[in-house]
Amino acid sequence: MPTENAIEELRKRFNPDAARNIAATYLISIQGQNGGTWLTKIADGKCEFIAQDSNQLTFEPDCKISVTSEDLEMIMDGRLTAMTAALSGMLAIEGELGLAMQLVPIFFEGQAPFI
């Protein structure tokens, strides 16, 4: 799955009700062919993805998430849970783990949480 399609799929899956009480910034880095980095701002039930040059960040996000495009595809297809990916090191999380856990109901309703 090309990374642009993965970000578009996350946009479609965004659950504003699950994000109603969250105000956080995430840096999502997708590694591999057609990879990329996006600053993801979630606040007041809204979500914005902004393409970034990972070498030129102007501030530190609340949480950084790094995953390969292949592993993200498996998570999005439901063949791998975010929890399994995180525990096995396929999904790397830096920053507030609690914020990363909050992404599951926002984008992956029905999957188990990270812990």
Residue pairs with C-beta under 8 A, 6 or more apart in sequence:
1 9
1 69
1 72
1 73
1 76
2 34
2 69
3 30
3 34
3 35
3 36
3 69
4 34
4 36
6 30
6 69
6 72
6 73
6 76
7 36
7 38
7 49
9 76
10 49
10 76
10 107
11 47
11 49
13 107
13 108
13 109
14 47
14 106
14 107
15 105
15 106
15 107
15 109
16 45
16 46
16 47
17 45
18 102
18 105
18 106
18 109
19 42
19 45
19 46
19 47
19 106
20 44
20 45
22 42
22 43
22 99
22 102
22 106
23 42
23 43
23 44
24 41
24 42
24 43
24 62
24 63
24 96
24 99
24 102
25 39
25 40
25 41
25 42
25 61
25 62
25 63
26 39
26 40
26 42
26 61
26 62
26 63
26 64
26 65
26 99
26 100
26 103
27 37
27 38
27 39
27 40
27 52
27 54
27 57
27 61
27 63
27 64
27 65
28 37
28 38
28 40
28 49
28 65
28 66
28 67
29 35
29 36
29 37
29 54
29 64
29 65
29 66
29 67
30 36
30 37
30 38
30 66
30 67
30 68
30 69
30 72
31 66
31 67
31 68
31 69
32 68
32 69
32 70
33 69
34 69
35 68
35 69
36 51
37 51
37 52
37 53
37 54
38 49
38 50
38 51
38 52
39 49
39 50
39 52
39 57
39 61
40 47
40 48
40 49
40 50
41 47
41 48
41 50
42 106
47 106
61 95
62 95
62 96
62 99
63 93
63 94
63 95
63 96
63 99
63 100
64 92
64 93
64 94
64 95
65 91
65 92
65 93
65 94
65 100
65 103
66 91
66 92
66 94
67 75
67 85
67 90
67 91
67 92
68 90
71 80
71 85
71 90
71 91
74 80
74 85
75 81
75 82
75 85
75 91
75 108
75 111
76 108
78 111
80 90
81 111
81 112
82 91
82 103
82 104
82 108
82 111
82 112
82 113
82 114
83 104
83 111
83 112
83 113
83 114
83 115
84 90
85 91
86 93
86 100
86 114
87 114
93 100
93 114
97 114
97 115
100 114
101 113
101 114
101 115
104 111
104 112
104 113
104 114
105 113
